Amino acid sequence: MISWRVGAGDAEFLTKEFDPLTVDDMVNIDKYNFYIKMLIDNTPTRPFNAKGIAPSVEKNPVLAEAIRKLSRLSYGRDRAIVDMEIKQRTKLDSIEMPGLNQGVASSEA
């Protein structure tokens, strides 16, 4: 059985199989590390941790920028329209806030 980093709920379940590991152990294991428990001659081993190999991904700034542009075209909206919608939904224009635009009085004499 192998387990990489998991959330707290899953860790509570898995710690029963990975005893003596704790929920904290399973939630906070380092990136690319995992816990493993094996059967050797039908006898379970004590769980131990191992380190996996990090993926080797070459960065491609041209592709990254193309993805950002596509996202902006697909999901982006004009800021003025979004700001107006936020004001309408929150009714910020109709709330009076006395002293909001006034400077703070100085206590220096």
N, CA and C atoms as an extended XYZ file, in Angstrom:
327
Properties=species:S:1:pos:R:3:atomname:S:1:resname:S:1:resid:I:1 pbc="F F F"
N         0.858       -1.151        0.000 N   MET     1
C         0.000        0.000        0.000 CA  MET     1
C         0.911        1.223        0.000 C   MET     1
N         0.562        2.203       -0.823 N   ILE     2
C         1.354        3.429       -0.931 CA  ILE     2
C         0.433        4.627       -0.739 C   ILE     2
N         0.922        5.634       -0.039 N   SER     3
C         0.146        6.858        0.144 CA  SER     3
C         1.057        8.070        0.054 C   SER     3
N         0.701        8.976       -0.836 N   TRP     4
C         1.365       10.266       -0.903 CA  TRP     4
C         0.665       11.199        0.073 C   TRP     4
N         0.970       12.487        0.023 N   ARG     5
C         0.338       13.446        0.933 CA  ARG     5
C        -1.176       13.441        0.710 C   ARG     5
N        -1.911       13.427        1.801 N   VAL     6
C        -3.374       13.396        1.737 CA  VAL     6
C        -3.948       14.447        2.677 C   VAL     6
N        -5.229       14.682        2.564 N   GLY     7
C        -5.921       15.598        3.463 CA  GLY     7
C        -6.192       14.932        4.808 C   GLY     7
N        -6.631       15.731        5.757 N   ALA     8
C        -6.829       15.253        7.127 CA  ALA     8
C        -7.855       14.124        7.209 C   ALA     8
N        -8.947       14.239        6.469 N   GLY     9
C        -9.981       13.204        6.512 CA  GLY     9
C        -9.463       11.864        6.012 C   GLY     9
N        -8.754       11.890        4.889 N   ASP    10
C        -8.176       10.659        4.355 CA  ASP    10
C        -7.091       10.126        5.284 C   ASP    10
N        -6.317       11.038        5.869 N   ALA    11
C        -5.238       10.621        6.770 CA  ALA    11
C        -5.798        9.880        7.982 C   ALA    11
N        -6.939       10.333        8.493 N   GLU    12
C        -7.550        9.641        9.639 CA  GLU    12
C        -7.868        8.192        9.287 C   GLU    12
N        -8.365        7.992        8.082 N   PHE    13
C        -8.684        6.639        7.624 CA  PHE    13
C        -7.402        5.822        7.401 C   PHE    13
N        -6.412        6.428        6.738 N   LEU    14
C        -5.198        5.696        6.372 CA  LEU    14
C        -4.283        5.374        7.546 C   LEU    14
N        -4.329        6.176        8.593 N   THR    15
C        -3.438        5.901        9.728 CA  THR    15
C        -3.749        4.555       10.383 C   THR    15
N        -4.959        4.058       10.185 N   LYS    16
C        -5.282        2.723       10.714 CA  LYS    16
C        -4.438        1.654       10.019 C   LYS    16
N        -4.174        1.862        8.737 N   GLU    17
C        -3.350        0.917        7.976 CA  GLU    17
C        -1.860        1.214        8.108 C   GLU    17
N        -1.528        2.477        8.370 N   PHE    18
C        -0.129        2.894        8.422 CA  PHE    18
C         0.342        3.144        9.853 C   PHE    18
N        -0.215        2.425       10.805 N   ASP    19
C         0.196        2.563       12.201 CA  ASP    19
C         1.696        2.260       12.303 C   ASP    19
N         2.487        3.047       12.954 N   PRO    20
C         2.250        4.069       13.968 CA  PRO    20
C         2.247        5.503       13.434 C   PRO    20
N         2.097        5.705       12.117 N   LEU    21
C         2.072        7.066       11.586 CA  LEU    21
C         0.858        7.816       12.112 C   LEU    21
N         1.005        9.131       12.218 N   THR    22
C        -0.087        9.975       12.704 CA  THR    22
C        -0.714       10.729       11.538 C   THR    22
N        -1.852       11.328       11.801 N   VAL    23
C        -2.504       12.176       10.801 CA  VAL    23
C        -1.541       13.273       10.367 C   VAL    23
N        -0.851       13.864       11.327 N   ASP    24
C         0.109       14.925       11.030 CA  ASP    24
C         1.204       14.427       10.086 C   ASP    24
N         1.694       13.217       10.302 N   ASP    25
C         2.714       12.641        9.419 CA  ASP    25
C         2.207       12.555        7.986 C   ASP    25
N         0.992       12.092        7.817 N   MET    26
C         0.455       11.842        6.482 CA  MET    26
C         0.069       13.130        5.763 C   MET    26
N        -0.323       14.131        6.525 N   VAL    27
C        -0.731       15.405        5.928 CA  VAL    27
C         0.483       16.252        5.554 C   VAL    27
N         1.559       16.131        6.305 N   ASN    28
C         2.705       17.021        6.125 CA  ASN    28
C         3.925       16.375        5.486 C   ASN    28
N         3.771       15.238        4.853 N   ILE    29
C         4.925       14.611        4.204 CA  ILE    29
C         5.415       15.522        3.074 C   ILE    29
N         6.716       15.562        2.870 N   ASP    30
C         7.302       16.454        1.867 CA  ASP    30
C         6.869       16.089        0.452 C   ASP    30
N         6.979       17.063       -0.417 N   LYS    31
C         6.654       16.904       -1.823 CA  LYS    31
C         7.466       15.755       -2.427 C   LYS    31
N         6.824       14.945       -3.237 N   TYR    32
C         7.409       13.797       -3.933 CA  TYR    32
C         7.773       12.640       -3.005 C   TYR    32
N         7.439       12.723       -1.725 N   ASN    33
C         7.681       11.627       -0.789 CA  ASN    33
C         6.378       10.864       -0.582 C   ASN    33
N         6.502        9.627       -0.166 N   PHE    34
C         5.318        8.822        0.096 CA  PHE    34
C         5.634        7.801        1.177 C   PHE    34
N         4.565        7.258        1.754 N   TYR    35
C         4.696        6.179        2.725 CA  TYR    35
C         4.313        4.882        2.035 C   TYR    35
N         4.988        3.819        2.421 N   ILE    36
C         4.718        2.524        1.811 CA  ILE    36
C         4.681        1.451        2.896 C   ILE    36
N         3.760        0.525        2.719 N   LYS    37
C         3.647       -0.625        3.622 CA  LYS    37
C         3.505       -1.844        2.715 C   LYS    37
N         4.362       -2.815        2.915 N   MET    38
C         4.385       -3.972        2.019 CA  MET    38
C         4.079       -5.259        2.779 C   MET    38
N         3.778       -6.283        2.007 N   LEU    39
C         3.669       -7.638        2.539 CA  LEU    39
C         4.889       -8.414        2.055 C   LEU    39
N         5.638       -8.960        2.981 N   ILE    40
C         6.767       -9.815        2.632 CA  ILE    40
C         6.497      -11.173        3.264 C   ILE    40
N         6.393      -12.191        2.433 N   ASP    41
C         6.023      -13.537        2.901 CA  ASP    41
C         4.737      -13.496        3.725 C   ASP    41
N         3.755      -12.753        3.214 N   ASN    42
C         2.448      -12.591        3.859 CA  ASN    42
C         2.512      -11.952        5.236 C   ASN    42
N         3.592      -11.243        5.516 N   THR    43
C         3.724      -10.524        6.780 CA  THR    43
C         3.852       -9.039        6.478 C   THR    43
N         2.953       -8.207        7.031 N   PRO    44
C         3.039       -6.771        6.751 CA  PRO    44
C         4.303       -6.164        7.361 C   PRO    44
N         4.931       -5.289        6.600 N   THR    45
C         6.103       -4.577        7.111 CA  THR    45
C         5.646       -3.341        7.862 C   THR    45
N         6.544       -2.802        8.636 N   ARG    46
C         6.289       -1.518        9.289 CA  ARG    46
C         6.333       -0.455        8.186 C   ARG    46
N         5.408        0.511        8.186 N   PRO    47
C         5.417        1.532        7.138 CA  PRO    47
C         6.729        2.320        7.157 C   PRO    47
N         7.170        2.686        5.980 N   PHE    48
C         8.368        3.517        5.873 CA  PHE    48
C         8.152        4.528        4.762 C   PHE    48
N         8.990        5.563        4.763 N   ASN    49
C         8.811        6.570        3.726 CA  ASN    49
C         9.881        6.401        2.659 C   ASN    49
N         9.560        6.872        1.471 N   ALA    50
C        10.464        6.817        0.332 CA  ALA    50
C        10.301        8.110       -0.451 C   ALA    50
N        11.279        8.390       -1.280 N   LYS    51
C        11.239        9.614       -2.077 CA  LYS    51
C        11.075        9.245       -3.542 C   LYS    51
N        10.068        9.840       -4.164 N   GLY    52
C         9.855        9.639       -5.581 CA  GLY    52
C        10.742       10.577       -6.387 C   GLY    52
N        10.690       10.438       -7.672 N   ILE    53
C        11.486       11.280       -8.564 CA  ILE    53
C        10.609       12.433       -9.043 C   ILE    53
N        11.087       13.644       -8.831 N   ALA    54
C        10.337       14.824       -9.264 CA  ALA    54
C        10.263       14.839      -10.787 C   ALA    54
N         9.118       15.230      -11.334 N   PRO    55
C         9.006       15.281      -12.792 CA  PRO    55
C         9.944       16.339      -13.363 C   PRO    55
N        10.534       16.019      -14.478 N   SER    56
C        11.403       17.006      -15.127 CA  SER    56
C        10.591       17.698      -16.215 C   SER    56
N        10.191       18.902      -15.910 N   VAL    57
C         9.366       19.673      -16.831 CA  VAL    57
C        10.166       20.880      -17.290 C   VAL    57
N        10.355       20.971      -18.588 N   GLU    58
C        11.050       22.136      -19.117 CA  GLU    58
C        10.063       23.294      -19.188 C   GLU    58
N        10.525       24.463      -18.756 N   LYS    59
C         9.669       25.644      -18.797 CA  LYS    59
C         9.594       26.159      -20.228 C   LYS    59
N         8.396       26.588      -20.593 N   ASN    60
C         8.171       27.118      -21.929 CA  ASN    60
C         7.425       28.438      -21.781 C   ASN    60
N         8.165       29.565      -21.679 N   PRO    61
C         7.511       30.857      -21.453 CA  PRO    61
C         6.548       31.255      -22.569 C   PRO    61
N         6.818       30.848      -23.790 N   VAL    62
C         5.929       31.187      -24.907 CA  VAL    62
C         4.583       30.482      -24.723 C   VAL    62
N         4.620       29.208      -24.371 N   LEU    63
C         3.382       28.466      -24.132 CA  LEU    63
C         2.640       29.026      -22.926 C   LEU    63
N         3.370       29.369      -21.865 N   ALA    64
C         2.742       29.928      -20.664 CA  ALA    64
C         2.002       31.221      -20.993 C   ALA    64
N         2.624       32.099      -21.759 N   GLU    65
C         1.979       33.364      -22.129 CA  GLU    65
C         0.772       33.114      -23.028 C   GLU    65
N         0.860       32.157      -23.927 N   ALA    66
C        -0.272       31.825      -24.799 CA  ALA    66
C        -1.456       31.327      -23.970 C   ALA    66
N        -1.195       30.530      -22.954 N   ILE    67
C        -2.268       30.029      -22.080 CA  ILE    67
C        -2.904       31.175      -21.312 C   ILE    67
N        -2.073       32.107      -20.793 N   ARG    68
C        -2.626       33.267      -20.074 CA  ARG    68
C        -3.500       34.116      -20.999 C   ARG    68
N        -3.045       34.348      -22.224 N   LYS    69
C        -3.830       35.153      -23.177 CA  LYS    69
C        -5.156       34.468      -23.500 C   LYS    69
N        -5.112       33.165      -23.719 N   LEU    70
C        -6.340       32.424      -24.013 CA  LEU    70
C        -7.311       32.499      -22.840 C   LEU    70
N        -6.777       32.403      -21.631 N   SER    71
C        -7.618       32.503      -20.438 CA  SER    71
C        -8.260       33.882      -20.344 C   SER    71
N        -7.467       34.932      -20.593 N   ARG    72
C        -8.026       36.296      -20.556 CA  ARG    72
C        -9.121       36.468      -21.598 C   ARG    72
N        -8.889       35.927      -22.805 N   LEU    73
C        -9.896       36.041      -23.862 CA  LEU    73
C       -11.160       35.261      -23.509 C   LEU    73
N       -10.994       34.108      -22.888 N   SER    74
C       -12.142       33.256      -22.560 CA  SER    74
C       -12.915       33.750      -21.346 C   SER    74
N       -12.195       34.197      -20.306 N   TYR    75
C       -12.838       34.480      -19.027 CA  TYR    75
C       -12.727       35.932      -18.573 C   TYR    75
N       -11.869       36.708      -19.205 N   GLY    76
C       -11.651       38.082      -18.766 CA  GLY    76
C       -12.828       38.988      -19.094 C   GLY    76
N       -13.009       40.001      -18.255 N   ARG    77
C       -14.068       40.981      -18.475 CA  ARG    77
C       -13.514       42.361      -18.192 C   ARG    77
N       -14.138       43.371      -18.757 N   ASP    78
C       -13.705       44.744      -18.560 CA  ASP    78
C       -13.821       45.115      -17.083 C   ASP    78
N       -12.765       45.684      -16.535 N   ARG    79
C       -12.733       45.990      -15.105 CA  ARG    79
C       -13.844       46.961      -14.696 C   ARG    79
N       -14.124       47.959      -15.524 N   ALA    80
C       -15.159       48.939      -15.185 CA  ALA    80
C       -16.520       48.258      -15.019 C   ALA    80
N       -16.817       47.297      -15.878 N   ILE    81
C       -18.092       46.579      -15.790 CA  ILE    81
C       -18.137       45.739      -14.511 C   ILE    81
N       -17.043       45.058      -14.203 N   VAL    82
C       -16.986       44.234      -12.988 CA  VAL    82
C       -17.128       45.107      -11.751 C   VAL    82
N       -16.419       46.250      -11.715 N   ASP    83
C       -16.524       47.167      -10.577 CA  ASP    83
C       -17.956       47.659      -10.400 C   ASP    83
N       -18.618       47.994      -11.507 N   MET    84
C       -19.997       48.471      -11.447 CA  MET    84
C       -20.919       47.368      -10.896 C   MET    84
N       -20.726       46.132      -11.352 N   GLU    85
C       -21.550       45.028      -10.863 CA  GLU    85
C       -21.341       44.801       -9.365 C   GLU    85
N       -20.113       44.916       -8.906 N   ILE    86
C       -19.826       44.751       -7.475 CA  ILE    86
C       -20.533       45.832       -6.675 C   ILE    86
N       -20.467       47.074       -7.141 N   LYS    87
C       -21.144       48.172       -6.439 CA  LYS    87
C       -22.646       47.942       -6.393 C   LYS    87
N       -23.217       47.470       -7.504 N   GLN    88
C       -24.658       47.226       -7.541 CA  GLN    88
C       -25.056       46.107       -6.577 C   GLN    88
N       -24.291       45.039       -6.555 N   ARG    89
C       -24.628       43.898       -5.694 CA  ARG    89
C       -24.451       44.214       -4.218 C   ARG    89
N       -23.425       44.981       -3.908 N   THR    90
C       -23.148       45.273       -2.501 CA  THR    90
C       -23.816       46.549       -2.037 C   THR    90
N       -24.351       47.305       -2.965 N   LYS    91
C       -25.017       48.575       -2.682 CA  LYS    91
C       -24.088       49.526       -1.925 C   LYS    91
N       -22.812       49.521       -2.290 N   LEU    92
C       -21.834       50.379       -1.624 CA  LEU    92
C       -22.129       51.858       -1.832 C   LEU    92
N       -22.751       52.203       -2.960 N   ASP    93
C       -23.054       53.609       -3.220 CA  ASP    93
C       -24.106       54.160       -2.261 C   ASP    93
N       -24.970       53.296       -1.718 N   SER    94
C       -26.065       53.771       -0.877 CA  SER    94
C       -25.716       53.791        0.610 C   SER    94
N       -24.526       53.374        0.983 N   ILE    95
C       -24.131       53.353        2.389 CA  ILE    95
C       -23.375       54.628        2.717 C   ILE    95
N       -23.872       55.333        3.735 N   GLU    96
C       -23.175       56.546        4.163 CA  GLU    96
C       -22.116       56.173        5.181 C   GLU    96
N       -20.917       56.683        4.966 N   MET    97
C       -19.813       56.421        5.885 CA  MET    97
C       -19.203       57.749        6.285 C   MET    97
N       -19.732       58.350        7.367 N   PRO    98
C       -19.235       59.656        7.781 CA  PRO    98
C       -17.747       59.594        8.119 C   PRO    98
N       -17.040       60.603        7.667 N   GLY    99
C       -15.625       60.716        7.990 CA  GLY    99
C       -14.719       59.863        7.126 C   GLY    99
N       -15.296       59.130        6.163 N   LEU   100
C       -14.482       58.247        5.342 CA  LEU   100
C       -13.459       59.023        4.530 C   LEU   100
N       -13.866       60.150        3.984 N   ASN   101
C       -12.959       60.923        3.146 CA  ASN   101
C       -12.289       62.064        3.887 C   ASN   101
N       -12.519       62.163        5.175 N   GLN   102
C       -11.901       63.236        5.947 CA  GLN   102
C       -10.565       62.762        6.486 C   GLN   102
N        -9.626       63.690        6.597 N   GLY   103
C        -8.315       63.356        7.138 CA  GLY   103
C        -8.399       63.079        8.626 C   GLY   103
N        -7.417       62.416        9.164 N   VAL   104
C        -7.357       62.124       10.590 CA  VAL   104
C        -6.802       63.350       11.292 C   VAL   104
N        -7.495       63.789       12.337 N   ALA   105
C        -7.050       64.979       13.072 CA  ALA   105
C        -5.746       64.677       13.793 C   ALA   105
N        -4.859       65.618       13.759 N   SER   106
C        -3.568       65.447       14.418 CA  SER   106
C        -3.697       65.813       15.882 C   SER   106
N        -3.083       65.030       16.748 N   SER   107
C        -3.141       65.316       18.182 CA  SER   107
C        -1.920       66.104       18.631 C   SER   107
N        -1.073       66.511       17.665 N   GLU   108
C         0.119       67.287       18.019 CA  GLU   108
C        -0.280       68.723       18.302 C   GLU   108
N         0.323       69.339       19.297 N   ALA   109
C        -0.012       70.723       19.639 CA  ALA   109
C         1.173       71.616       19.465 C   ALA   109
